Amino acid sequence: MRSLYKIALFAGVAMLTACRDTKEPNIQYMPNMQEPVGYETYQESDAFRRGGSEAQLPPDHTVKRGFIPYDIPNSPEGYTASKSVTAVPADFTKYDEAKATELYTIYCAVCHGDKGDGKGILVQKEKFLGVPSYKDREVSVGSVFHVQTYGLNSMGSYANQLSQQERWMVAQYVMKLKSGL
């Protein structure tokens, strides 16, 4: 019985060491799955035939699905024309009061104040001066949307932070604040 254990032990050790070749590494099946390549976010890529980032740009004259173009240009004449827009376009009539209040508080109240009186926390600490009250300005829903989209004077654009729907909601909320002042 002892010899049977010795034979089994010898066979087990032989099996474990027989498949190992220290002179040549083992063959890997799909090595890129075993050891993935790390990519940086904005690095050049040869994934596209033309190379670089221009291959990732959308084709000319295309519009993103769900995007509705805003045709008023970013100019003084465009701002004046935006004042004639007094109603929200039909595609953006969904208005959520709680969401509009939240967005206004996050993005606008810091400068314009919670009531739209131009006395936000940054104005009180004199970081920005000359922020107007909404009641002192001739604004419409369209002009508020226009300023949020393109920016005006020292106020920058919020087109990257807020979607079109959210900007129209904030514009409606500003008009509500203006009527309450």
N, CA and C atoms as an extended XYZ file, in Angstrom:
543
Properties=species:S:1:pos:R:3:atomname:S:1:resname:S:1:resid:I:1 pbc="F F F"
N         0.808       -1.179        0.000 N   MET     1
C         0.000        0.000        0.000 CA  MET     1
C         0.862        1.257        0.000 C   MET     1
N         2.001        1.170        0.718 N   ARG     2
C         2.909        2.310        0.752 CA  ARG     2
C         3.491        2.595       -0.616 C   ARG     2
N         3.793        1.597       -1.331 N   SER     3
C         4.354        1.815       -2.665 CA  SER     3
C         3.334        2.443       -3.595 C   SER     3
N         2.078        2.170       -3.386 N   LEU     4
C         1.016        2.775       -4.198 CA  LEU     4
C         0.946        4.290       -3.939 C   LEU     4
N         1.111        4.685       -2.678 N   TYR     5
C         1.130        6.103       -2.349 CA  TYR     5
C         2.338        6.799       -2.959 C   TYR     5
N         3.494        6.125       -2.942 N   LYS     6
C         4.709        6.701       -3.522 CA  LYS     6
C         4.554        6.888       -5.022 C   LYS     6
N         3.956        5.897       -5.674 N   ILE     7
C         3.747        5.995       -7.127 CA  ILE     7
C         2.780        7.132       -7.439 C   ILE     7
N         1.714        7.256       -6.690 N   ALA     8
C         0.725        8.316       -6.923 CA  ALA     8
C         1.354        9.688       -6.680 C   ALA     8
N         2.160        9.808       -5.638 N   LEU     9
C         2.837       11.068       -5.343 CA  LEU     9
C         3.820       11.425       -6.460 C   LEU     9
N         4.594       10.441       -6.904 N   PHE    10
C         5.543       10.662       -7.986 CA  PHE    10
C         4.821       11.063       -9.275 C   PHE    10
N         3.719       10.420       -9.594 N   ALA    11
C         2.951       10.726      -10.805 CA  ALA    11
C         2.365       12.137      -10.719 C   ALA    11
N         1.894       12.501       -9.532 N   GLY    12
C         1.322       13.846       -9.358 CA  GLY    12
C         2.368       14.931       -9.530 C   GLY    12
N         3.552       14.731       -8.928 N   VAL    13
C         4.630       15.712       -9.068 CA  VAL    13
C         5.102       15.770      -10.512 C   VAL    13
N         5.189       14.665      -11.158 N   ALA    14
C         5.626       14.620      -12.552 CA  ALA    14
C         4.627       15.345      -13.454 C   ALA    14
N         3.362       15.173      -13.183 N   MET    15
C         2.342       15.838      -14.006 CA  MET    15
C         2.393       17.354      -13.822 C   MET    15
N         2.599       17.808      -12.620 N   LEU    16
C         2.625       19.244      -12.362 CA  LEU    16
C         3.865       19.910      -12.961 C   LEU    16
N         4.964       19.246      -12.946 N   THR    17
C         6.199       19.859      -13.448 CA  THR    17
C         6.456       19.563      -14.914 C   THR    17
N         5.793       18.590      -15.492 N   ALA    18
C         6.062       18.203      -16.877 CA  ALA    18
C         5.575       19.251      -17.868 C   ALA    18
N         4.504       19.958      -17.575 N   CYS    19
C         3.934       20.926      -18.515 CA  CYS    19
C         4.626       22.276      -18.465 C   CYS    19
N         5.512       22.469      -17.549 N   ARG    20
C         6.160       23.768      -17.402 CA  ARG    20
C         7.485       23.779      -18.146 C   ARG    20
N         7.630       24.765      -19.026 N   ASP    21
C         8.873       24.937      -19.771 CA  ASP    21
C         9.429       26.308      -19.383 C   ASP    21
N        10.507       26.319      -18.645 N   THR    22
C        11.071       27.586      -18.169 CA  THR    22
C        11.852       28.326      -19.241 C   THR    22
N        12.191       27.675      -20.334 N   LYS    23
C        12.983       28.323      -21.386 CA  LYS    23
C        12.107       29.130      -22.337 C   LYS    23
N        10.868       28.718      -22.582 N   GLU    24
C         9.955       29.426      -23.470 CA  GLU    24
C         8.646       29.682      -22.738 C   GLU    24
N         8.083       30.871      -22.880 N   PRO    25
C         6.807       31.151      -22.209 CA  PRO    25
C         5.663       30.391      -22.877 C   PRO    25
N         4.615       30.242      -22.124 N   ASN    26
C         3.433       29.580      -22.662 CA  ASN    26
C         2.774       30.460      -23.709 C   ASN    26
N         2.025       29.855      -24.588 N   ILE    27
C         1.305       30.579      -25.627 CA  ILE    27
C         0.015       31.123      -25.020 C   ILE    27
N        -0.243       32.408      -25.255 N   GLN    28
C        -1.478       33.002      -24.769 CA  GLN    28
C        -2.477       33.046      -25.911 C   GLN    28
N        -3.673       32.603      -25.615 N   TYR    29
C        -4.755       32.707      -26.574 CA  TYR    29
C        -5.453       34.031      -26.317 C   TYR    29
N        -5.517       34.891      -27.306 N   MET    30
C        -6.071       36.240      -27.206 CA  MET    30
C        -5.358       37.056      -26.124 C   MET    30
N        -4.125       37.430      -26.335 N   PRO    31
C        -3.377       38.160      -25.311 CA  PRO    31
C        -3.961       39.540      -24.996 C   PRO    31
N        -4.642       40.155      -25.958 N   ASN    32
C        -5.213       41.461      -25.679 CA  ASN    32
C        -6.377       41.379      -24.696 C   ASN    32
N        -6.961       40.216      -24.542 N   MET    33
C        -7.991       40.038      -23.526 CA  MET    33
C        -7.342       39.813      -22.159 C   MET    33
N        -6.196       39.168      -22.150 N   GLN    34
C        -5.499       38.882      -20.900 CA  GLN    34
C        -4.843       40.142      -20.329 C   GLN    34
N        -4.223       40.931      -21.192 N   GLU    35
C        -3.515       42.137      -20.775 CA  GLU    35
C        -4.007       43.304      -21.619 C   GLU    35
N        -5.099       43.964      -21.208 N   PRO    36
C        -5.680       45.026      -22.031 CA  PRO    36
C        -4.768       46.253      -22.099 C   PRO    36
N        -4.906       46.982      -23.191 N   VAL    37
C        -4.137       48.197      -23.394 CA  VAL    37
C        -4.917       49.355      -22.780 C   VAL    37
N        -4.254       50.184      -21.992 N   GLY    38
C        -4.913       51.348      -21.399 CA  GLY    38
C        -4.902       52.512      -22.368 C   GLY    38
N        -6.030       53.165      -22.537 N   TYR    39
C        -6.129       54.315      -23.425 CA  TYR    39
C        -6.402       55.557      -22.598 C   TYR    39
N        -5.799       56.655      -22.983 N   GLU    40
C        -6.086       57.931      -22.352 CA  GLU    40
C        -7.307       58.545      -23.035 C   GLU    40
N        -7.970       59.444      -22.357 N   THR    41
C        -9.234       59.983      -22.838 CA  THR    41
C        -9.108       60.702      -24.175 C   THR    41
N        -8.180       61.623      -24.315 N   TYR    42
C        -8.098       62.438      -25.519 CA  TYR    42
C        -6.859       62.147      -26.360 C   TYR    42
N        -6.334       60.953      -26.275 N   GLN    43
C        -5.134       60.650      -27.037 CA  GLN    43
C        -5.469       60.392      -28.502 C   GLN    43
N        -4.475       60.516      -29.347 N   GLU    44
C        -4.647       60.215      -30.760 CA  GLU    44
C        -4.974       58.735      -30.906 C   GLU    44
N        -5.763       58.427      -31.904 N   SER    45
C        -6.189       57.045      -32.085 CA  SER    45
C        -6.007       56.639      -33.540 C   SER    45
N        -5.539       55.427      -33.743 N   ASP    46
C        -5.455       54.915      -35.108 CA  ASP    46
C        -6.647       54.014      -35.406 C   ASP    46
N        -7.701       54.147      -34.592 N   ALA    47
C        -8.904       53.349      -34.808 CA  ALA    47
C        -9.635       53.782      -36.079 C   ALA    47
N        -9.386       54.984      -36.530 N   PHE    48
C       -10.014       55.482      -37.739 CA  PHE    48
C        -8.956       55.590      -38.832 C   PHE    48
N        -9.343       55.385      -40.035 N   ARG    49
C        -8.360       55.351      -41.126 CA  ARG    49
C        -7.680       56.693      -41.325 C   ARG    49
N        -8.431       57.767      -41.165 N   ARG    50
C        -7.823       59.077      -41.352 CA  ARG    50
C        -6.979       59.464      -40.150 C   ARG    50
N        -7.220       58.795      -39.017 N   GLY    51
C        -6.457       59.112      -37.816 CA  GLY    51
C        -6.915       60.408      -37.191 C   GLY    51
N        -6.492       60.649      -35.991 N   GLY    52
C        -6.818       61.898      -35.331 CA  GLY    52
C        -8.263       61.979      -34.907 C   GLY    52
N        -8.660       63.152      -34.488 N   SER    53
C       -10.010       63.325      -33.966 CA  SER    53
C       -11.004       63.790      -35.020 C   SER    53
N       -10.541       64.238      -36.193 N   GLU    54
C       -11.495       64.721      -37.196 CA  GLU    54
C       -12.373       63.605      -37.732 C   GLU    54
N       -11.931       62.376      -37.597 N   ALA    55
C       -12.752       61.261      -38.056 CA  ALA    55
C       -13.933       61.028      -37.120 C   ALA    55
N       -13.889       61.586      -35.930 N   GLN    56
C       -14.965       61.399      -34.974 CA  GLN    56
C       -16.006       62.509      -35.052 C   GLN    56
N       -15.805       63.498      -35.893 N   LEU    57
C       -16.760       64.581      -36.035 CA  LEU    57
C       -17.961       64.128      -36.855 C   LEU    57
N       -19.142       64.656      -36.561 N   PRO    58
C       -20.314       64.270      -37.356 CA  PRO    58
C       -20.212       64.837      -38.769 C   PRO    58
N       -20.881       64.235      -39.710 N   PRO    59
C       -20.869       64.754      -41.088 CA  PRO    59
C       -21.474       66.157      -41.134 C   PRO    59
N       -21.071       66.921      -42.139 N   ASP    60
C       -21.602       68.271      -42.309 CA  ASP    60
C       -23.102       68.238      -42.555 C   ASP    60
N       -23.767       69.289      -42.106 N   HIS    61
C       -25.209       69.497      -42.324 CA  HIS    61
C       -26.064       68.406      -41.684 C   HIS    61
N       -25.601       67.842      -40.584 N   THR    62
C       -26.414       66.862      -39.862 CA  THR    62
C       -26.835       67.470      -38.530 C   THR    62
N       -27.934       66.965      -37.987 N   VAL    63
C       -28.471       67.451      -36.726 CA  VAL    63
C       -28.628       66.264      -35.796 C   VAL    63
N       -28.208       66.438      -34.558 N   LYS    64
C       -28.321       65.389      -33.560 CA  LYS    64
C       -29.787       65.033      -33.335 C   LYS    64
N       -30.071       63.755      -33.158 N   ARG    65
C       -31.436       63.301      -32.948 CA  ARG    65
C       -32.021       63.974      -31.704 C   ARG    65
N       -33.212       64.530      -31.841 N   GLY    66
C       -33.872       65.196      -30.737 CA  GLY    66
C       -33.493       66.658      -30.579 C   GLY    66
N       -32.516       67.139      -31.342 N   PHE    67
C       -32.071       68.524      -31.246 CA  PHE    67
C       -32.938       69.403      -32.136 C   PHE    67
N       -33.367       70.506      -31.603 N   ILE    68
C       -34.153       71.455      -32.389 CA  ILE    68
C       -33.301       72.711      -32.549 C   ILE    68
N       -32.955       73.070      -33.781 N   PRO    69
C       -32.064       74.216      -33.999 CA  PRO    69
C       -32.669       75.517      -33.487 C   PRO    69
N       -31.806       76.387      -32.989 N   TYR    70
C       -32.184       77.728      -32.545 CA  TYR    70
C       -31.621       78.680      -33.585 C   TYR    70
N       -32.507       79.284      -34.356 N   ASP    71
C       -32.092       80.014      -35.559 CA  ASP    71
C       -31.712       81.470      -35.333 C   ASP    71
N       -31.885       81.989      -34.156 N   ILE    72
C       -31.542       83.397      -33.916 CA  ILE    72
C       -30.032       83.489      -33.675 C   ILE    72
N       -29.327       84.318      -34.445 N   PRO    73
C       -27.863       84.364      -34.344 CA  PRO    73
C       -27.379       85.060      -33.076 C   PRO    73
N       -26.120       84.842      -32.765 N   ASN    74
C       -25.478       85.460      -31.618 CA  ASN    74
C       -24.917       86.809      -32.035 C   ASN    74
N       -25.767       87.814      -32.000 N   SER    75
C       -25.381       89.166      -32.391 CA  SER    75
C       -26.311       90.149      -31.677 C   SER    75
N       -25.968       91.423      -31.672 N   PRO    76
C       -26.892       92.398      -31.063 CA  PRO    76
C       -28.261       92.409      -31.748 C   PRO    76
N       -28.262       92.242      -33.067 N   GLU    77
C       -29.530       92.185      -33.784 CA  GLU    77
C       -30.315       90.932      -33.393 C   GLU    77
N       -29.590       89.833      -33.181 N   GLY    78
C       -30.238       88.591      -32.758 CA  GLY    78
C       -30.851       88.731      -31.368 C   GLY    78
N       -30.140       89.434      -30.475 N   TYR    79
C       -30.693       89.663      -29.138 CA  TYR    79
C       -31.963       90.494      -29.217 C   TYR    79
N       -31.945       91.515      -30.048 N   THR    80
C       -33.136       92.355      -30.226 CA  THR    80
C       -34.276       91.531      -30.813 C   THR    80
N       -33.969       90.682      -31.781 N   ALA    81
C       -34.997       89.832      -32.379 CA  ALA    81
C       -35.547       88.821      -31.370 C   ALA    81
N       -34.703       88.357      -30.444 N   SER    82
C       -35.161       87.366      -29.464 CA  SER    82
C       -36.174       87.961      -28.494 C   SER    82
N       -36.167       89.282      -28.317 N   LYS    83
C       -37.143       89.915      -27.431 CA  LYS    83
C       -38.564       89.800      -27.964 C   LYS    83
N       -38.697       89.576      -29.270 N   SER    84
C       -40.041       89.431      -29.849 CA  SER    84
C       -40.625       88.039      -29.607 C   SER    84
N       -39.810       87.100      -29.133 N   VAL    85
C       -40.314       85.757      -28.818 CA  VAL    85
C       -40.943       85.823      -27.436 C   VAL    85
N       -42.261       85.744      -27.392 N   THR    86
C       -42.966       85.878      -26.114 CA  THR    86
C       -43.577       84.569      -25.635 C   THR    86
N       -43.463       83.529      -26.431 N   ALA    87
C       -44.029       82.233      -26.034 CA  ALA    87
C       -42.985       81.143      -26.266 C   ALA    87
N       -43.060       80.141      -25.448 N   VAL    88
C       -42.153       79.001      -25.570 CA  VAL    88
C       -42.561       78.192      -26.796 C   VAL    88
N       -41.606       77.734      -27.623 N   PRO    89
C       -41.963       76.915      -28.787 CA  PRO    89
C       -42.744       75.660      -28.372 C   PRO    89
N       -43.558       75.174      -29.270 N   ALA    90
C       -44.444       74.044      -28.968 CA  ALA    90
C       -43.689       72.796      -28.532 C   ALA    90
N       -42.458       72.627      -29.004 N   ASP    91
C       -41.689       71.434      -28.637 CA  ASP    91
C       -41.223       71.466      -27.185 C   ASP    91
N       -41.267       72.632      -26.547 N   PHE    92
C       -40.727       72.777      -25.196 CA  PHE    92
C       -41.778       73.267      -24.199 C   PHE    92
N       -43.015       72.915      -24.399 N   THR    93
C       -44.074       73.415      -23.524 CA  THR    93
C       -44.135       72.693      -22.185 C   THR    93
N       -43.443       71.588      -22.027 N   LYS    94
C       -43.432       70.869      -20.754 CA  LYS    94
C       -42.715       71.724      -19.715 C   LYS    94
N       -43.432       72.121      -18.671 N   TYR    95
C       -42.873       72.985      -17.629 CA  TYR    95
C       -43.065       72.320      -16.281 C   TYR    95
N       -41.973       72.132      -15.584 N   ASP    96
C       -41.991       71.543      -14.253 CA  ASP    96
C       -41.505       72.619      -13.282 C   ASP    96
N       -42.413       73.137      -12.481 N   GLU    97
C       -42.108       74.255      -11.582 CA  GLU    97
C       -40.979       73.912      -10.604 C   GLU    97
N       -41.029       72.722      -10.027 N   ALA    98
C       -40.011       72.331       -9.050 CA  ALA    98
C       -38.638       72.229       -9.708 C   ALA    98
N       -38.587       71.644      -10.895 N   LYS    99
C       -37.321       71.505      -11.620 CA  LYS    99
C       -36.789       72.879      -12.046 C   LYS    99
N       -37.677       73.747      -12.513 N   ALA   100
C       -37.261       75.084      -12.933 CA  ALA   100
C       -36.715       75.870      -11.742 C   ALA   100
N       -37.355       75.754      -10.604 N   THR   101
C       -36.870       76.428       -9.395 CA  THR   101
C       -35.497       75.915       -8.993 C   THR   101
N       -35.344       74.602       -9.063 N   GLU   102
C       -34.053       73.992       -8.708 CA  GLU   102
C       -32.947       74.454       -9.653 C   GLU   102
N       -33.218       74.454      -10.956 N   LEU   103
C       -32.208       74.881      -11.930 CA  LEU   103
C       -31.865       76.355      -11.758 C   LEU   103
N       -32.876       77.191      -11.520 N   TYR   104
C       -32.625       78.613      -11.304 CA  TYR   104
C       -31.767       78.804      -10.061 C   TYR   104
N       -32.074       78.085       -9.002 N   THR   105
C       -31.315       78.209       -7.760 CA  THR   105
C       -29.861       77.792       -7.954 C   THR   105
N       -29.647       76.743       -8.716 N   ILE   106
C       -28.287       76.244       -8.930 CA  ILE   106
C       -27.475       77.184       -9.818 C   ILE   106
N       -28.051       77.599      -10.943 N   TYR   107
C       -27.267       78.309      -11.949 CA  TYR   107
C       -27.422       79.833      -11.934 C   TYR   107
N       -28.551       80.342      -11.484 N   CYS   108
C       -28.820       81.770      -11.656 CA  CYS   108
C       -28.833       82.566      -10.359 C   CYS   108
N       -29.359       81.975       -9.292 N   ALA   109
C       -29.581       82.718       -8.051 CA  ALA   109
C       -28.281       83.199       -7.420 C   ALA   109
N       -27.173       82.595       -7.748 N   VAL   110
C       -25.891       83.011       -7.183 CA  VAL   110
C       -25.607       84.471       -7.532 C   VAL   110
N       -25.960       84.880       -8.727 N   CYS   111
C       -25.759       86.274       -9.138 CA  CYS   111
C       -27.059       87.075       -9.095 C   CYS   111
N       -28.139       86.516       -9.643 N   HIS   112
C       -29.387       87.259       -9.805 CA  HIS   112
C       -30.258       87.262       -8.560 C   HIS   112
N       -29.958       86.442       -7.561 N   GLY   113
C       -30.748       86.395       -6.337 CA  GLY   113
C       -31.929       85.453       -6.467 C   GLY   113
N       -32.424       84.985       -5.340 N   ASP   114
C       -33.556       84.054       -5.339 CA  ASP   114
C       -34.832       84.685       -5.878 C   ASP   114
N       -34.965       85.989       -5.748 N   LYS   115
C       -36.174       86.678       -6.201 CA  LYS   115
C       -35.987       87.360       -7.546 C   LYS   115
N       -34.785       87.284       -8.114 N   GLY   116
C       -34.520       87.932       -9.392 CA  GLY   116
C       -34.274       89.415       -9.253 C   GLY   116
N       -33.908       89.852       -8.055 N   ASP   117
C       -33.703       91.276       -7.802 CA  ASP   117
C       -32.267       91.727       -8.053 C   ASP   117
N       -31.389       90.820       -8.495 N   GLY   118
C       -30.007       91.182       -8.793 CA  GLY   118
C       -29.134       91.244       -7.556 C   GLY   118
N       -29.580       90.624       -6.461 N   LYS   119
C       -28.818       90.676       -5.215 CA  LYS   119
C       -28.473       89.265       -4.749 C   LYS   119
N       -27.764       88.547       -5.589 N   GLY   120
C       -27.321       87.209       -5.233 CA  GLY   120
C       -26.125       87.263       -4.303 C   GLY   120
N       -25.679       86.122       -3.866 N   ILE   121
C       -24.576       86.033       -2.898 CA  ILE   121
C       -23.277       86.615       -3.460 C   ILE   121
N       -23.027       86.422       -4.755 N   LEU   122
C       -21.809       86.975       -5.346 CA  LEU   122
C       -21.874       88.494       -5.479 C   LEU   122
N       -23.062       89.032       -5.688 N   VAL   123
C       -23.224       90.493       -5.752 CA  VAL   123
C       -23.069       91.078       -4.353 C   VAL   123
N       -23.611       90.397       -3.353 N   GLN   124
C       -23.492       90.886       -1.973 CA  GLN   124
C       -22.036       90.891       -1.512 C   GLN   124
N       -21.256       89.931       -1.989 N   LYS   125
C       -19.835       89.888       -1.627 CA  LYS   125
C       -18.972       90.693       -2.590 C   LYS   125
N       -19.622       91.415       -3.508 N   GLU   126
C       -18.985       92.304       -4.473 CA  GLU   126
C       -18.003       91.592       -5.403 C   GLU   126
N       -18.326       90.350       -5.744 N   LYS   127
C       -17.536       89.624       -6.745 CA  LYS   127
C       -17.952       90.054       -8.147 C   LYS   127
N       -19.252       90.303       -8.329 N   PHE   128
C       -19.797       90.834       -9.580 CA  PHE   128
C       -20.636       92.048       -9.217 C   PHE   128
N       -20.527       93.077      -10.005 N   LEU   129
C       -21.328       94.270       -9.779 CA  LEU   129
C       -22.162       94.557      -11.015 C   LEU   129
N       -23.268       95.217      -10.821 N   GLY   130
C       -24.106       95.621      -11.946 CA  GLY   130
C       -25.019       94.528      -12.465 C   GLY   130
N       -25.329       93.530      -11.657 N   VAL   131
C       -26.276       92.502      -12.087 CA  VAL   131
C       -27.670       93.112      -11.980 C   VAL   131
N       -28.404       93.178      -13.086 N   PRO   132
C       -29.690       93.897      -13.062 CA  PRO   132
C       -30.812       93.081      -12.427 C   PRO   132
N       -31.779       93.812      -11.931 N   SER   133
C       -33.019       93.191      -11.467 CA  SER   133
C       -33.882       92.923      -12.695 C   SER   133
N       -34.654       91.861      -12.655 N   TYR   134
C       -35.486       91.532      -13.815 CA  TYR   134
C       -36.573       92.576      -14.041 C   TYR   134
N       -37.057       93.219      -12.970 N   LYS   135
C       -38.139       94.195      -13.151 CA  LYS   135
C       -37.652       95.449      -13.862 C   LYS   135
N       -36.336       95.719      -13.808 N   ASP   136
C       -35.782       96.901      -14.458 CA  ASP   136
C       -35.456       96.677      -15.933 C   ASP   136
N       -35.611       95.460      -16.414 N   ARG   137
C       -35.195       95.129      -17.775 CA  ARG   137
C       -36.397       94.789      -18.641 C   ARG   137
N       -36.264       95.087      -19.920 N   GLU   138
C       -37.264       94.637      -20.887 CA  GLU   138
C       -36.820       93.276      -21.388 C   GLU   138
N       -37.313       92.235      -20.763 N   VAL   139
C       -36.954       90.879      -21.161 CA  VAL   139
C       -38.211       90.102      -21.493 C   VAL   139
N       -38.020       89.122      -22.351 N   SER   140
C       -39.093       88.187      -22.678 CA  SER   140
C       -38.540       86.776      -22.512 C   SER   140
N       -39.403       85.819      -22.670 N   VAL   141
C       -38.953       84.427      -22.567 CA  VAL   141
C       -37.856       84.158      -23.592 C   VAL   141
N       -38.022       84.698      -24.783 N   GLY   142
C       -37.037       84.487      -25.849 CA  GLY   142
C       -35.699       85.139      -25.546 C   GLY   142
N       -35.720       86.346      -24.981 N   SER   143
C       -34.448       87.020      -24.699 CA  SER   143
C       -33.711       86.347      -23.545 C   SER   143
N       -34.445       85.848      -22.564 N   VAL   144
C       -33.798       85.121      -21.468 CA  VAL   144
C       -33.164       83.843      -22.003 C   VAL   144
N       -33.891       83.121      -22.857 N   PHE   145
C       -33.340       81.913      -23.468 CA  PHE   145
C       -32.114       82.250      -24.310 C   PHE   145
N       -32.188       83.337      -25.051 N   HIS   146
C       -31.078       83.760      -25.916 CA  HIS   146
C       -29.823       84.043      -25.088 C   HIS   146
N       -29.985       84.754      -23.966 N   VAL   147
C       -28.847       85.078      -23.115 CA  VAL   147
C       -28.288       83.815      -22.467 C   VAL   147
N       -29.156       82.886      -22.076 N   GLN   148
C       -28.660       81.627      -21.515 CA  GLN   148
C       -27.894       80.825      -22.562 C   GLN   148
N       -28.336       80.893      -23.794 N   THR   149
C       -27.716       80.111      -24.858 CA  THR   149
C       -26.365       80.684      -25.267 C   THR   149
N       -26.293       82.008      -25.465 N   TYR   150
C       -25.074       82.623      -25.981 CA  TYR   150
C       -24.275       83.409      -24.947 C   TYR   150
N       -24.924       83.843      -23.888 N   GLY   151
C       -24.258       84.704      -22.912 CA  GLY   151
C       -24.386       86.158      -23.341 C   GLY   151
N       -24.208       87.067      -22.383 N   LEU   152
C       -24.291       88.495      -22.673 CA  LEU   152
C       -23.475       89.241      -21.628 C   LEU   152
N       -22.645       90.157      -22.067 N   ASN   153
C       -21.764       90.939      -21.198 CA  ASN   153
C       -20.911       90.001      -20.343 C   ASN   153
N       -20.979       90.120      -19.022 N   SER   154
C       -20.126       89.266      -18.189 CA  SER   154
C       -20.764       87.924      -17.867 C   SER   154
N       -21.988       87.694      -18.317 N   MET   155
C       -22.636       86.394      -18.116 CA  MET   155
C       -22.273       85.483      -19.276 C   MET   155
N       -21.742       84.327      -18.962 N   GLY   156
C       -21.364       83.377      -19.993 CA  GLY   156
C       -22.539       82.528      -20.448 C   GLY   156
N       -22.293       81.713      -21.431 N   SER   157
C       -23.304       80.806      -21.966 CA  SER   157
C       -23.524       79.642      -21.010 C   SER   157
N       -24.761       79.211      -20.906 N   TYR   158
C       -25.109       78.033      -20.113 CA  TYR   158
C       -25.604       76.898      -21.009 C   TYR   158
N       -25.284       76.972      -22.295 N   ALA   159
C       -25.740       75.946      -23.230 CA  ALA   159
C       -25.118       74.585      -22.950 C   ALA   159
N       -23.932       74.556      -22.353 N   ASN   160
C       -23.307       73.280      -22.030 CA  ASN   160
C       -23.813       72.704      -20.714 C   ASN   160
N       -24.302       73.541      -19.827 N   GLN   161
C       -24.778       73.063      -18.539 CA  GLN   161
C       -26.252       72.685      -18.569 C   GLN   161
N       -27.038       73.385      -19.360 N   LEU   162
C       -28.484       73.171      -19.398 CA  LEU   162
C       -28.920       72.756      -20.798 C   LEU   162
N       -29.805       71.792      -20.870 N   SER   163
C       -30.356       71.384      -22.165 CA  SER   163
C       -31.320       72.460      -22.659 C   SER   163
N       -31.776       72.331      -23.895 N   GLN   164
C       -32.723       73.303      -24.434 CA  GLN   164
C       -33.999       73.333      -23.603 C   GLN   164
N       -34.506       72.162      -23.252 N   GLN   165
C       -35.722       72.081      -22.445 CA  GLN   165
C       -35.527       72.778      -21.105 C   GLN   165
N       -34.382       72.560      -20.469 N   GLU   166
C       -34.111       73.175      -19.171 CA  GLU   166
C       -33.960       74.693      -19.292 C   GLU   166
N       -33.349       75.164      -20.363 N   ARG   167
C       -33.202       76.617      -20.552 CA  ARG   167
C       -34.554       77.286      -20.754 C   ARG   167
N       -35.460       76.618      -21.498 N   TRP   168
C       -36.804       77.187      -21.658 CA  TRP   168
C       -37.553       77.184      -20.333 C   TRP   168
N       -37.360       76.147      -19.514 N   MET   169
C       -38.007       76.120      -18.203 CA  MET   169
C       -37.488       77.257      -17.324 C   MET   169
N       -36.172       77.470      -17.320 N   VAL   170
C       -35.600       78.559      -16.523 CA  VAL   170
C       -36.094       79.905      -17.041 C   VAL   170
N       -36.212       80.053      -18.353 N   ALA   171
C       -36.712       81.308      -18.922 CA  ALA   171
C       -38.148       81.569      -18.467 C   ALA   171
N       -38.972       80.531      -18.431 N   GLN   172
C       -40.344       80.690      -17.944 CA  GLN   172
C       -40.343       81.064      -16.460 C   GLN   172
N       -39.452       80.461      -15.704 N   TYR   173
C       -39.355       80.764      -14.274 CA  TYR   173
C       -38.913       82.207      -14.055 C   TYR   173
N       -37.990       82.693      -14.869 N   VAL   174
C       -37.548       84.093      -14.769 CA  VAL   174
C       -38.715       85.024      -15.044 C   VAL   174
N       -39.544       84.698      -16.021 N   MET   175
C       -40.697       85.535      -16.317 CA  MET   175
C       -41.685       85.522      -15.153 C   MET   175
N       -41.791       84.392      -14.481 N   LYS   176
C       -42.659       84.320      -13.287 CA  LYS   176
C       -42.085       85.215      -12.187 C   LYS   176
N       -40.756       85.184      -11.991 N   LEU   177
C       -40.120       86.050      -11.003 CA  LEU   177
C       -40.321       87.521      -11.351 C   LEU   177
N       -40.192       87.849      -12.643 N   LYS   178
C       -40.345       89.231      -13.096 CA  LYS   178
C       -41.757       89.731      -12.812 C   LYS   178
N       -42.747       88.906      -13.024 N   SER   179
C       -44.123       89.338      -12.773 CA  SER   179
C       -44.398       89.502      -11.286 C   SER   179
N       -43.634       88.821      -10.432 N   GLY   180
C       -43.836       88.916       -9.000 CA  GLY   180
C       -43.085       90.067       -8.342 C   GLY   180
N       -42.176       90.699       -9.068 N   LEU   181
C       -41.393       91.802       -8.470 CA  LEU   181
C       -42.149       93.105       -8.450 C   LEU   181
